[in-house]
């Protein structure tokens, strides 16, 4: 990592403040602003009119489109200028008007976005969020503060996720949903307030899970969200009966670790 722009393509109208760290083969387009504490790794491209500030790191080969606001002061009244961070992974695409905020003292001081994420136009990632790898957020969707997502999650357009909500890996959030409860791994939710609508079967097939794995997960899903007993009892039963399934274990572990409510089917029973 070098602070020298000699090997990079920086438009004359761009402002790169003294102290910013720039990798190799970086492209900084017209009217971009890069703050003094920003670190751009090799191959990063800022198309134009991008504003990056704060203690922000942008991973290798990430591309950021016009009017994105990255690393500026979080929208949290409890923030008092602490030197918190925003860390963005490799090979991400951040589209127009997206906003990504750093962490706060009360949330661990870091907001992080994993590798290979696509954040479409107008998306928002608030302070202290932890976003996994290969996450897709469609237009105008947003994560409130302290949200945690796993990997390979798809969030539809105009989705709002309540603060502190967790979303398990391989989940799918339908467009226009308002999610105020945790979403199990491999689950699919939709609605305002969002309810579980089954498993993300299309996503599971696309990502190479075999037929037997999916069949076992569907059987466990029907048990977990039946009307008999309590959810905790059903989790114990499913964990025992399907003890050889990693997918079922993922769901059971997620539910056991939750200190919030869990998205459940609207009718209180299973739809798959």
Secondary structure, DSSP 8 states (H G I E B T S, - for coil): -BS--TTSEE-TT-EE-TT-EE-SS-EE-TT-EE-TT-EE-TT-EE-SS-EE-SEEEE-TT-EE-TT-EES---S-TT--S---EEEE-TT-EE-TT-EE----GGGTSEEEE-SS-EE-TT-EE-TT-EE-SS-EE-TT-EE-TT-EE-SS-EE-TT-EE-TT-EE-TT-EE-TT-EE-SBB-TTEEEEEBTEEEEEE-HHHHHHTT--HHHHHHHHHHHHHHTSSSS-HHHHHHHHHHHTTT-HHHHHHHHHHHH-SS-B--BTTSS---
